[in-house]
Amino acid sequence: MPRDVDRPRRLHRTDWMALLSGTLFVVLGILIMTRSITDPLVLLPVLVTGLGFAGLVAILARVIRGK
C-alpha cells in the first residue's frame, strides 16, 4: 500500500495528564499488590498529590505549547 510522500507526517501532542495519571495508577497498583502500602490513609494523599502533580504538568505543558 503506497503512502502519499508529498504530505508531511503529522505528529500528535503528548497528553501529559493521561500519561502521568496512568503511570501513577500502575505504580500504586504495584505497591498495593506487593503490600508496600497497606494503610488507606497513606494511599489517599499519595493519590491526590500524584493527580495534582499530573494536572500541574498538563497545565504547564499547555501554557508552554501556546494553546
Distance bins in CASP14 RR format, pairs under 12 A and 6 or more apart:
PFRMAT RR
TARGET T0000
AUTHOR 0000-0000-0000
RMODE 2
METHOD distances of the structure
MODEL  1
3 9 0 0 0 0 1 0 0 0 0 0 0
4 10 0 0 0 0 0 1 0 0 0 0 0
12 18 0 0 0 0 0 1 0 0 0 0 0
13 19 0 0 0 0 0 1 0 0 0 0 0
13 58 0 0 0 0 0 1 0 0 0 0 0
13 61 0 0 0 0 1 0 0 0 0 0 0
13 62 0 0 0 0 1 0 0 0 0 0 0
13 64 0 0 0 0 0 1 0 0 0 0 0
13 65 1 0 0 1 0 0 0 0 0 0 0
13 66 0 0 0 0 0 1 0 0 0 0 0
13 67 0 0 0 0 1 0 0 0 0 0 0
14 20 0 0 0 0 0 1 0 0 0 0 0
14 57 0 0 0 0 0 1 0 0 0 0 0
14 58 0 0 0 0 1 0 0 0 0 0 0
14 61 1 0 0 1 0 0 0 0 0 0 0
14 62 0 0 0 0 0 1 0 0 0 0 0
14 64 0 0 0 0 0 1 0 0 0 0 0
14 65 0 0 0 0 1 0 0 0 0 0 0
15 21 0 0 0 0 1 0 0 0 0 0 0
15 22 0 0 0 0 0 1 0 0 0 0 0
15 54 0 0 0 0 0 1 0 0 0 0 0
15 55 0 0 0 0 0 1 0 0 0 0 0
15 57 0 0 0 0 0 1 0 0 0 0 0
15 58 1 0 0 1 0 0 0 0 0 0 0
15 61 0 0 0 0 1 0 0 0 0 0 0
15 62 0 0 0 0 0 1 0 0 0 0 0
15 65 0 0 0 0 0 1 0 0 0 0 0
16 22 0 0 0 0 0 1 0 0 0 0 0
16 23 0 0 0 0 0 1 0 0 0 0 0
16 24 0 0 0 0 0 1 0 0 0 0 0
16 52 0 0 0 0 0 1 0 0 0 0 0
16 53 0 0 0 0 0 1 0 0 0 0 0
16 54 1 0 0 1 0 0 0 0 0 0 0
16 55 1 0 0 1 0 0 0 0 0 0 0
16 56 0 0 0 0 1 0 0 0 0 0 0
16 57 1 0 1 0 0 0 0 0 0 0 0
16 58 1 0 1 0 0 0 0 0 0 0 0
16 59 0 0 0 0 1 0 0 0 0 0 0
16 60 0 0 0 0 1 0 0 0 0 0 0
16 61 1 0 1 0 0 0 0 0 0 0 0
16 62 0 0 0 0 1 0 0 0 0 0 0
16 63 0 0 0 0 0 1 0 0 0 0 0
16 64 0 0 0 0 0 1 0 0 0 0 0
16 65 0 0 0 0 0 1 0 0 0 0 0
17 23 0 0 0 0 0 1 0 0 0 0 0
17 24 0 0 0 0 0 1 0 0 0 0 0
17 50 0 0 0 0 0 1 0 0 0 0 0
17 51 0 0 0 0 1 0 0 0 0 0 0
17 52 0 0 0 0 1 0 0 0 0 0 0
17 53 0 0 0 0 0 1 0 0 0 0 0
17 54 1 0 1 0 0 0 0 0 0 0 0
17 55 1 0 1 0 0 0 0 0 0 0 0
17 56 0 0 0 0 1 0 0 0 0 0 0
17 57 1 0 0 1 0 0 0 0 0 0 0
17 58 1 1 0 0 0 0 0 0 0 0 0
17 59 0 0 0 0 1 0 0 0 0 0 0
17 60 0 0 0 0 0 1 0 0 0 0 0
17 61 0 0 0 0 1 0 0 0 0 0 0
17 62 0 0 0 0 1 0 0 0 0 0 0
18 24 0 0 0 0 0 1 0 0 0 0 0
18 25 0 0 0 0 0 1 0 0 0 0 0
18 51 0 0 0 0 0 1 0 0 0 0 0
18 54 0 0 0 0 1 0 0 0 0 0 0
18 55 0 0 0 0 0 1 0 0 0 0 0
18 57 0 0 0 0 0 1 0 0 0 0 0
18 58 0 0 0 0 1 0 0 0 0 0 0
18 61 0 0 0 0 0 1 0 0 0 0 0
19 25 0 0 0 0 0 1 0 0 0 0 0
19 26 0 0 0 0 0 1 0 0 0 0 0
19 54 0 0 0 0 1 0 0 0 0 0 0
19 55 0 0 0 0 0 1 0 0 0 0 0
19 57 0 0 0 0 1 0 0 0 0 0 0
19 58 0 0 0 0 1 0 0 0 0 0 0
19 61 0 0 0 0 0 1 0 0 0 0 0
20 26 0 0 0 0 0 1 0 0 0 0 0
20 27 0 0 0 0 0 1 0 0 0 0 0
20 49 0 0 0 0 0 1 0 0 0 0 0
20 50 1 0 0 1 0 0 0 0 0 0 0
20 51 0 0 0 0 1 0 0 0 0 0 0
20 52 0 0 0 0 1 0 0 0 0 0 0
20 53 1 0 0 1 0 0 0 0 0 0 0
20 54 1 1 0 0 0 0 0 0 0 0 0
20 55 1 0 0 1 0 0 0 0 0 0 0
20 56 0 0 0 0 1 0 0 0 0 0 0
20 57 1 0 0 1 0 0 0 0 0 0 0
20 58 1 0 0 1 0 0 0 0 0 0 0
20 59 0 0 0 0 0 1 0 0 0 0 0
20 60 0 0 0 0 0 1 0 0 0 0 0
20 61 0 0 0 0 0 1 0 0 0 0 0
21 27 0 0 0 0 0 1 0 0 0 0 0
21 28 0 0 0 0 0 1 0 0 0 0 0
21 47 0 0 0 0 1 0 0 0 0 0 0
21 48 0 0 0 0 0 1 0 0 0 0 0
21 50 0 0 0 0 1 0 0 0 0 0 0
21 51 1 0 0 1 0 0 0 0 0 0 0
21 52 0 0 0 0 1 0 0 0 0 0 0
21 53 0 0 0 0 1 0 0 0 0 0 0
21 54 1 0 1 0 0 0 0 0 0 0 0
21 55 0 0 0 0 1 0 0 0 0 0 0
21 57 0 0 0 0 0 1 0 0 0 0 0
21 58 0 0 0 0 1 0 0 0 0 0 0
22 28 0 0 0 0 1 0 0 0 0 0 0
22 29 0 0 0 0 0 1 0 0 0 0 0
22 47 0 0 0 0 0 1 0 0 0 0 0
22 50 0 0 0 0 0 1 0 0 0 0 0
22 51 0 0 0 0 0 1 0 0 0 0 0
22 54 0 0 0 0 1 0 0 0 0 0 0
23 29 0 0 0 0 0 1 0 0 0 0 0
23 30 0 0 0 0 0 1 0 0 0 0 0
23 50 0 0 0 0 1 0 0 0 0 0 0
23 51 0 0 0 0 0 1 0 0 0 0 0
23 53 0 0 0 0 0 1 0 0 0 0 0
23 54 0 0 0 0 1 0 0 0 0 0 0
23 57 0 0 0 0 0 1 0 0 0 0 0
24 30 0 0 0 0 0 1 0 0 0 0 0
24 31 0 0 0 0 0 1 0 0 0 0 0
24 43 0 0 0 0 0 1 0 0 0 0 0
24 46 0 0 0 0 1 0 0 0 0 0 0
24 47 1 0 0 1 0 0 0 0 0 0 0
24 48 0 0 0 0 0 1 0 0 0 0 0
24 49 0 0 0 0 1 0 0 0 0 0 0
24 50 1 0 1 0 0 0 0 0 0 0 0
24 51 1 0 0 1 0 0 0 0 0 0 0
24 52 0 0 0 0 1 0 0 0 0 0 0
24 53 0 0 0 0 1 0 0 0 0 0 0
24 54 1 0 0 1 0 0 0 0 0 0 0
24 55 0 0 0 0 0 1 0 0 0 0 0
24 57 0 0 0 0 0 1 0 0 0 0 0
25 31 0 0 0 0 0 1 0 0 0 0 0
25 32 0 0 0 0 0 1 0 0 0 0 0
25 43 0 0 0 0 0 1 0 0 0 0 0
25 46 0 0 0 0 0 1 0 0 0 0 0
25 47 0 0 0 0 1 0 0 0 0 0 0
25 50 0 0 0 0 1 0 0 0 0 0 0
25 51 0 0 0 0 1 0 0 0 0 0 0
25 54 0 0 0 0 0 1 0 0 0 0 0
26 32 0 0 0 0 0 1 0 0 0 0 0
26 33 0 0 0 0 0 1 0 0 0 0 0
27 33 0 0 0 0 0 1 0 0 0 0 0
27 34 0 0 0 0 0 1 0 0 0 0 0
27 36 0 0 0 0 0 1 0 0 0 0 0
27 37 0 0 0 0 0 1 0 0 0 0 0
27 43 0 0 0 0 0 1 0 0 0 0 0
27 46 0 0 0 0 1 0 0 0 0 0 0
27 47 0 0 0 0 0 1 0 0 0 0 0
27 50 0 0 0 0 1 0 0 0 0 0 0
28 34 0 0 0 0 0 1 0 0 0 0 0
28 36 0 0 0 0 1 0 0 0 0 0 0
28 37 1 0 0 1 0 0 0 0 0 0 0
28 40 0 0 0 0 0 1 0 0 0 0 0
28 42 0 0 0 0 0 1 0 0 0 0 0
28 43 1 0 0 1 0 0 0 0 0 0 0
28 44 0 0 0 0 0 1 0 0 0 0 0
28 45 0 0 0 0 0 1 0 0 0 0 0
28 46 1 0 0 1 0 0 0 0 0 0 0
28 47 1 0 0 1 0 0 0 0 0 0 0
28 48 0 0 0 0 0 1 0 0 0 0 0
28 49 0 0 0 0 0 1 0 0 0 0 0
28 50 0 0 0 0 1 0 0 0 0 0 0
28 51 0 0 0 0 0 1 0 0 0 0 0
29 35 0 0 0 0 0 1 0 0 0 0 0
29 36 0 0 0 0 1 0 0 0 0 0 0
29 37 0 0 0 0 1 0 0 0 0 0 0
29 43 0 0 0 0 1 0 0 0 0 0 0
29 46 0 0 0 0 0 1 0 0 0 0 0
29 47 0 0 0 0 0 1 0 0 0 0 0
30 36 0 0 0 0 1 0 0 0 0 0 0
30 37 0 0 0 0 1 0 0 0 0 0 0
31 37 1 0 1 0 0 0 0 0 0 0 0
31 38 0 0 0 0 1 0 0 0 0 0 0
31 39 0 0 0 0 0 1 0 0 0 0 0
31 42 0 0 0 0 1 0 0 0 0 0 0
31 43 0 0 0 0 1 0 0 0 0 0 0
31 46 0 0 0 0 1 0 0 0 0 0 0
31 47 0 0 0 0 0 1 0 0 0 0 0
32 38 0 0 0 0 1 0 0 0 0 0 0
32 39 0 0 0 0 0 1 0 0 0 0 0
32 40 0 0 0 0 1 0 0 0 0 0 0
32 42 0 0 0 0 0 1 0 0 0 0 0
32 43 1 0 0 1 0 0 0 0 0 0 0
32 46 0 0 0 0 0 1 0 0 0 0 0
32 47 0 0 0 0 0 1 0 0 0 0 0
36 42 0 0 0 0 0 1 0 0 0 0 0
36 43 0 0 0 0 0 1 0 0 0 0 0
36 46 0 0 0 0 0 1 0 0 0 0 0
37 43 1 0 1 0 0 0 0 0 0 0 0
37 44 0 0 0 0 0 1 0 0 0 0 0
37 45 0 0 0 0 0 1 0 0 0 0 0
37 46 1 0 0 1 0 0 0 0 0 0 0
37 47 0 0 0 0 0 1 0 0 0 0 0
39 45 0 0 0 0 0 1 0 0 0 0 0
39 46 0 0 0 0 0 1 0 0 0 0 0
40 46 0 0 0 0 0 1 0 0 0 0 0
40 47 0 0 0 0 1 0 0 0 0 0 0
41 47 0 0 0 0 0 1 0 0 0 0 0
41 48 0 0 0 0 0 1 0 0 0 0 0
42 48 0 0 0 0 0 1 0 0 0 0 0
42 49 0 0 0 0 0 1 0 0 0 0 0
43 49 0 0 0 0 0 1 0 0 0 0 0
43 50 0 0 0 0 0 1 0 0 0 0 0
44 50 0 0 0 0 0 1 0 0 0 0 0
44 51 0 0 0 0 0 1 0 0 0 0 0
45 51 0 0 0 0 0 1 0 0 0 0 0
45 52 0 0 0 0 0 1 0 0 0 0 0
46 52 0 0 0 0 0 1 0 0 0 0 0
46 53 0 0 0 0 0 1 0 0 0 0 0
47 53 0 0 0 0 0 1 0 0 0 0 0
47 54 0 0 0 0 0 1 0 0 0 0 0
48 54 0 0 0 0 0 1 0 0 0 0 0
48 55 0 0 0 0 0 1 0 0 0 0 0
49 55 0 0 0 0 0 1 0 0 0 0 0
49 56 0 0 0 0 0 1 0 0 0 0 0
50 56 0 0 0 0 1 0 0 0 0 0 0
50 57 0 0 0 0 1 0 0 0 0 0 0
50 58 0 0 0 0 0 1 0 0 0 0 0
51 57 0 0 0 0 0 1 0 0 0 0 0
51 58 0 0 0 0 0 1 0 0 0 0 0
52 58 0 0 0 0 1 0 0 0 0 0 0
52 59 0 0 0 0 1 0 0 0 0 0 0
52 60 0 0 0 0 0 1 0 0 0 0 0
53 59 0 0 0 0 0 1 0 0 0 0 0
53 60 0 0 0 0 0 1 0 0 0 0 0
54 60 0 0 0 0 0 1 0 0 0 0 0
54 61 0 0 0 0 0 1 0 0 0 0 0
55 61 0 0 0 0 1 0 0 0 0 0 0
55 62 0 0 0 0 1 0 0 0 0 0 0
55 63 0 0 0 0 0 1 0 0 0 0 0
56 62 0 0 0 0 0 1 0 0 0 0 0
56 63 0 0 0 0 0 1 0 0 0 0 0
57 63 0 0 0 0 0 1 0 0 0 0 0
57 64 0 0 0 0 0 1 0 0 0 0 0
58 64 0 0 0 0 0 1 0 0 0 0 0
58 65 0 0 0 0 0 1 0 0 0 0 0
59 65 0 0 0 0 0 1 0 0 0 0 0
59 66 0 0 0 0 0 1 0 0 0 0 0
59 67 0 0 0 0 0 1 0 0 0 0 0
60 66 0 0 0 0 0 1 0 0 0 0 0
61 67 0 0 0 0 1 0 0 0 0 0 0
END
